[in-house]
Amino acid sequence: MEGNKAQKPCPCGYYGDGTAKCHCTADQIEKYKNKISGPLLDRIDMVLTVPPLPKKDLLSQENANAESSEVIRKRVLKAYEKQINRQGKTNDKLSPDEINKLIKLDKTNKQLLSSVIDKLHLSARGYHRILKVARTIADLDGSESVDKPHLIEAAGYRRFDD
């Protein structure tokens, strides 16, 4: 799915933020989350829960050691160029056949993905999305191959039940 899509954690938007502002019931939260169908969720590559930044962290200067936007930008452009040079398009545009040809997994990583498929109840679409995200993570990492850490990170982005 292209673009940035966001959903609040509950109808009021305060569930899990560490404050007592949310008064939604468990049933209300469950009903709210279930408004999005499984087939639609299956088309979303990554799901991230982004908690609000605590005020002390927001005001802190300790983040000065964080990677700069320019450094990140250069790494993203390098990964983009690598994808275009390797396959003529970005990883998100790969077909299932292209994914299977481009991403060769060893026995251990196949077993890992097998357990991920079972645990997350993945469809073929979900499985291929994990592989495309893992390939992108590997590209950002400067890795020629998709390895266990890339697969684990990509699988972590498929969790819809936070």
Order of alpha helices (4+ residues) and beta strands (2+ residues): alpha-alpha-alpha-alpha-alpha-alpha-alpha-alpha
